[in-house]
Amino acid sequence: SPIDSNAWLAGFTDGDGNFSINLIDRKKKGIITSKRVQTFFRIELRQNYHRDVPTYLGGTSYFDILTKIARYLNVNLYSRTREKGDKIFYAFIVISHNNISHLKVMEYFDKFPLYTSKHLAYKDWCLVQDLHIGKSLSNNDLIKIKDIKAQFNNKRNKFDFSHLNNLTS
């Protein structure tokens, strides 16, 4: 079924997706002149499922479903190889990194909300999107973004799951 027809991607993201916010110093001659904000929505998954699955049920590769997600977001599917000690890890990555793909992410998760603490990360990510898209950052904007980033993802110490009160059975 089309990605935007159901909440499957929200559940998948609760398990294997993440949102990130990066603040990058812009420098001229070694002196910081301004900050750049980068936001990403990302799904990174090993290339193959760890159990045998018959081809008629989708096989063992995540390639097809991650390609479908990448197409939905209008981004590329990347392949990554990492070496750690004597082991090699292979992964596929879908990254929303531009305004067009970010709009698709927001349309989807506003329609099909996340249930875990990633919902809180998503809401903060949206706040940062609103602060920096299409305009120069003011000092107040930078302070707000730094504050959000300081309690983002694994740094979060305040949790509000009241969005779950709206769930229907």
C-alpha positions, 0 to 999 in steps of 0.5 A: 500500500502507499506509504502515506495510507497507513501508520506503518512507517510511524511504527517502523520509525519508532523502532528504527528511525531518528531525528537529529539537529546539528549546529555547525560553526561557519568560519572565516579565517578561523573565526566563527562568523555564524551558525548553520542549522541542519536537521535530518530524519533518518532510518538506518537499518542492516541490509538484510533481515537476520532470519530467512524469509521466503521471497514471496514474503519480501525476502531477507533484504530491506532494499525494497521497503527502504527504496519505497520509503526513499521514493516517498520522501524524494531522497536517495537510498544510501548503502553504508559499510562499517568495519568494527574490529574484525567485523563488517557491517552493511546498512541501508540509509534513508535521510531526509535532508532538504526542505521538500523531504522535510515537508513530506516527513512533517505531513506524514507524522502529523497524520500518523503520530509516533508513540514513543519518545521519538514523538517528543524528538519529532515535535522539537525537530519541527520547532527547529524547522520553523525557526530556521527555514527560509530566514536568517537566524537571530540570536534569540532563534539560536538560543532557542535551538541550542536549548532544544538541542541540549535536551534532545533525544538521549539528553531528554529528562522531561517526558510528556506522553499526553499525546497518547491520550488521543489514541483510539482503540 
